Amino acid sequence: MKVAILGAGPAGMSCANACLSYGLEPVVIEASDHVGGTQRSNFHPNLWLLGHPEETGEAMTQRLAAHFLALPVKLYRATQVLAVEPDGDGFMLRLATPRGEVSERVRAIVLATGMRPRATPELERLAAQSPRVIIGPLSTAIRDAIHDARVLILGGGDNALDHALFLAERGNSVRVCTRARFSARRPFQAACAARPEIELKDHCPPSRLVIEDGRIVAEWGRVRVRYDWLLVMYGYRPNTEVLQRFAASIRPALTESGHVKVDAWQRTSVPGLYAAGDLTHSPQPSVATAIAQGLAAAKAIERDLAD
Ligand SMILES: Cc1cc2nc3c(=O)[nH]c(=O)nc-3n(C[C@H](O)[C@H](O)[C@H](O)COP(=O)(O)OP(=O)(O)OC[C@H]3O[C@@H](n4cnc5c(N)ncnc54)[C@H](O)[C@@H]3O)c2cc1C
């Protein structure tokens, strides 16, 4: 029985591995040209995964990906889902692969497309214009390219302040601006306040941002300040865009926060459609959670649908 898995992050890779052990035939569809998901560029140690205390997200991803890529799993990389239609007791997927369009008929689908960094359309446009505008925290450019520079960080949560501290230690001067109050953990706020290289400004969104001569100019009314880098740390949102390609009759219910609603077995509101990982609402999204949910989805499919 074929199972399409959308996304090759920890949830999708784990689901594919578990499908094999339940006698199911996983077909993994990954939008990017690599597998591994969000942690692929995380240069910080993963503090939440028991057993590998010093391992970075990057190294952990390589380890998980090496295992996944050695499995006898059909993998489409750099592939977009064009359409998903109901088809008898299953689904028909139309895919745009680098080699052209293909169709896959499957009995079940597991959504495992994770989350994506949040930004406004204006910030997305700026990021498209300049590599010096970085949306979201997990970028190797932050580790490798930003030294002795003026950096503006937009956002007031843990990621914003964690990155301010990281960059201050590398000779950068950092201004962190948030629209309202800082919501980051108090120890982060205290550590930032103690560093002269970091300026924390609440209720202070720039009125305008433009790129001039390859640098970012932020305006606060008539005050204009030039920055070498702009980091946008507005948190994350569930990556549900692919559902727009699903026929209306098979679009799953979402929670108020826009996550895919699932039961304890990772079943969505649509029979035959499952979801795992950060796309679903979880009290503590993590690699371990995603791996466990991918496993549970495979078990549910075997239990619900196998003859
Ligand atoms: C800043 C930050 C730090 C974190 N630190 C830790 C940590 O230290 N320890 C920890 O355990 N967790 C950490 N996490 C959480 C962890 O990264 C996630 O919980 C985990 O990656 C979720 O796995 P996932 O498979 O659900 O999604 P992801 O890892 O996001 O993978 C989703 C995959 O789906 C693909 N995809 C997206 N859209 C489509 C589409 N339309 N079609 C096909 N494929 C698609 C993506 O390219 C990606 O490969 C952190 C998260 C962030 C943001």
The ligand as a Tripos MOL2 file, in Angstrom:
@<TRIPOS>MOLECULE
LIG
   53    58     1     0     0
SMALL
NO_CHARGES

@<TRIPOS>ATOM
      1 C1         15.2380   28.3250   15.8690 C.3       1 LIG1
      2 C2         14.8190   26.9260   16.1380 C.ar      1 LIG1
      3 C3         15.5820   26.1450   16.9850 C.ar      1 LIG1
      4 C4         15.1860   24.8520   17.2810 C.ar      1 LIG1
      5 N1         15.9670   24.1060   18.0960 N.ar      1 LIG1
      6 C5         15.6420   22.8280   18.3510 C.ar      1 LIG1
      7 C6         16.4650   22.0240   19.1840 C.ar      1 LIG1
      8 O1         17.4970   22.4430   19.7050 O.2       1 LIG1
      9 N2         16.0840   20.7410   19.3950 N.ar      1 LIG1
     10 C7         14.9520   20.2100   18.8320 C.ar      1 LIG1
     11 O2         14.6630   19.0430   19.0590 O.2       1 LIG1
     12 N3         14.1480   20.9640   18.0460 N.ar      1 LIG1
     13 C8         14.4630   22.2530   17.7850 C.ar      1 LIG1
     14 N4         13.6640   23.0110   16.9860 N.ar      1 LIG1
     15 C9         12.4140   22.4300   16.4580 C.3       1 LIG1
     16 C10        12.6730   21.4760   15.2960 C.3       1 LIG1
     17 O3         13.4430   22.1190   14.3160 O.3       1 LIG1
     18 C11        11.3280   21.0610   14.7050 C.3       1 LIG1
     19 O4         10.4550   20.6540   15.7270 O.3       1 LIG1
     20 C12        11.4970   19.9110   13.7000 C.3       1 LIG1
     21 O5         12.4010   20.2890   12.6650 O.3       1 LIG1
     22 C13        10.1430   19.5510   13.0990 C.3       1 LIG1
     23 O6         10.3120   18.5960   12.1050 O.3       1 LIG1
     24 P1          9.2750   18.4950   10.8990 P.3       1 LIG1
     25 O7          9.6960   17.3260   10.1060 O.co2     1 LIG1
     26 O8          7.9000   18.6010   11.4010 O.co2     1 LIG1
     27 O9          9.4720   19.8430   10.0390 O.3       1 LIG1
     28 P2         10.7380   20.4590    9.3130 P.3       1 LIG1
     29 O10        12.0120   20.1000    9.9740 O.co2     1 LIG1
     30 O11        10.4140   21.8990    9.1460 O.co2     1 LIG1
     31 O12        10.7180   19.7510    7.8690 O.3       1 LIG1
     32 C14         9.7010   20.0190    6.9310 C.3       1 LIG1
     33 C15        10.1680   19.5820    5.5600 C.3       1 LIG1
     34 O13         9.0710   19.7260    4.6440 O.3       1 LIG1
     35 C16         9.5230   20.3180    3.4370 C.3       1 LIG1
     36 N5          8.3900   20.9730    2.7960 N.ar      1 LIG1
     37 C17         7.8090   22.1480    3.1140 C.ar      1 LIG1
     38 N6          6.7690   22.3930    2.2750 N.ar      1 LIG1
     39 C18         6.6880   21.3450    1.4350 C.ar      1 LIG1
     40 C19         5.8170   21.0170    0.3570 C.ar      1 LIG1
     41 N7          4.8190   21.8070   -0.0310 N.pl3     1 LIG1
     42 N8          6.0080   19.8410   -0.3010 N.ar      1 LIG1
     43 C20         7.0330   19.0280    0.0670 C.ar      1 LIG1
     44 N9          7.9110   19.3040    1.0670 N.ar      1 LIG1
     45 C21         7.7220   20.4380    1.7520 C.ar      1 LIG1
     46 C22        10.6170   21.2720    3.9090 C.3       1 LIG1
     47 O14        11.4890   21.6050    2.8440 O.3       1 LIG1
     48 C23        11.2940   20.4380    4.9950 C.3       1 LIG1
     49 O15        12.2920   19.6050    4.4680 O.3       1 LIG1
     50 C24        14.0150   24.3180   16.6760 C.ar      1 LIG1
     51 C25        13.2620   25.0770   15.8010 C.ar      1 LIG1
     52 C26        13.6580   26.3720   15.5210 C.ar      1 LIG1
     53 C27        12.8480   27.1830   14.5730 C.3       1 LIG1
@<TRIPOS>BOND
     1     1     2 1
     2     2     3 ar
     3     2    52 ar
     4     3     4 ar
     5     4     5 ar
     6     4    50 ar
     7     5     6 ar
     8     6     7 ar
     9     6    13 1
    10     7     8 2
    11     7     9 ar
    12     9    10 ar
    13    10    11 2
    14    10    12 ar
    15    12    13 ar
    16    13    14 ar
    17    14    15 1
    18    14    50 ar
    19    15    16 1
    20    16    17 1
    21    16    18 1
    22    18    19 1
    23    18    20 1
    24    20    21 1
    25    20    22 1
    26    22    23 1
    27    23    24 1
    28    24    25 2
    29    24    26 1
    30    24    27 1
    31    27    28 1
    32    28    29 2
    33    28    30 1
    34    28    31 1
    35    31    32 1
    36    32    33 1
    37    33    34 1
    38    33    48 1
    39    34    35 1
    40    35    36 1
    41    35    46 1
    42    36    37 ar
    43    36    45 ar
    44    37    38 ar
    45    38    39 ar
    46    39    40 ar
    47    39    45 ar
    48    40    41 1
    49    40    42 ar
    50    42    43 ar
    51    43    44 ar
    52    44    45 ar
    53    46    47 1
    54    46    48 1
    55    48    49 1
    56    50    51 ar
    57    51    52 ar
    58    52    53 1
@<TRIPOS>SUBSTRUCTURE
     1 LIG1         1 GROUP 0 **** ****
